[in-house]
C-alpha cells in the first residue's frame, strides 16, 4: 500500500480523556512524524495536531479509534499522493 502524509486535528473537550488519547497516540507512534498539543485552559479544552505518514488503513485506524472516544472531535486531511 502507498503511504500518505496527513494532518489530524483533535479537540479534547472532556479532559478526563487525555490519558486515553495519549495511549492511542503511543500505540500509533510509528506513523506520527510530529505532534503539537496546546492546553487552552481559559476554554477548558486541549487541542492536538498531528502530522502523520502512513497507509490509509493505518491513519484510518487511528482516527477511527480516536473518533470512538467520548468528549473529543477528530478531523483529518490526507495528501492525494
C-alpha positions in Angstrom: 0.0 0.0 0.0 1.1 3.5 -0.7 1.8 5.8 2.2 0.3 9.2 2.5 1.2 12.3 4.5 -1.7 13.8 6.5 -2.8 16.1 9.3 -5.1 15.0 12.1 -6.7 17.6 14.4 -8.0 16.5 17.8 -10.1 18.7 20.0 -10.5 17.3 23.5 -13.5 18.8 25.4 -13.6 16.2 28.2 -10.1 16.4 29.8 -10.7 13.1 31.5 -10.0 11.5 28.1 -6.5 12.9 27.8 -4.8 9.7 29.1 -6.8 7.5 26.6 -5.8 9.8 23.8 -2.2 9.7 24.8 -2.3 5.9 25.0 -3.7 5.6 21.4 -1.1 8.1 20.1 1.6 6.0 21.8 0.3 2.9 20.0 0.5 4.6 16.6 3.8 6.4 17.3 5.4 4.7 14.3 3.3 6.8 11.9 3.4 10.1 13.8 6.0 12.5 12.5 5.2 15.4 14.6 2.8 16.5 17.4 1.8 19.8 18.9 -0.5 19.9 21.9 -1.9 23.1 23.3 -4.0 23.2 26.5 -6.4 26.1 26.2 -7.2 26.5 29.9 -9.4 29.5 29.5 -11.9 27.4 27.4 -11.3 24.1 29.3 -10.2 22.2 26.2 -7.0 20.8 24.7 -6.0 20.9 21.0 -3.6 18.4 19.5 -2.4 18.5 15.9 -0.6 15.6 14.4 1.5 15.2 11.2 1.3 11.5 10.1 2.9 9.4 7.4 1.3 6.0 6.9 -1.1 3.9 4.8 -4.7 5.0 4.6 -5.5 1.9 6.7 -3.1 2.9 9.5 -4.3 6.5 9.5 -7.9 5.4 9.3 -7.5 3.0 12.2 -6.0 5.8 14.4 -8.7 8.3 13.5 -11.4 5.7 13.9 -10.3 4.7 17.4 -10.0 8.3 18.4 -13.4 9.1 17.0 -15.0 6.4 19.2 -13.8 8.2 22.4 -16.4 10.4 24.1 -15.7 14.0 24.6 -13.5 14.7 21.6 -13.7 15.7 17.9 -11.3 14.4 15.3 -10.8 15.5 11.7 -8.1 14.5 9.2 -6.8 15.6 5.8 -4.6 13.4 3.6 -2.4 14.0 0.6 -3.6 12.7 -2.7 -0.3 11.0 -3.5 
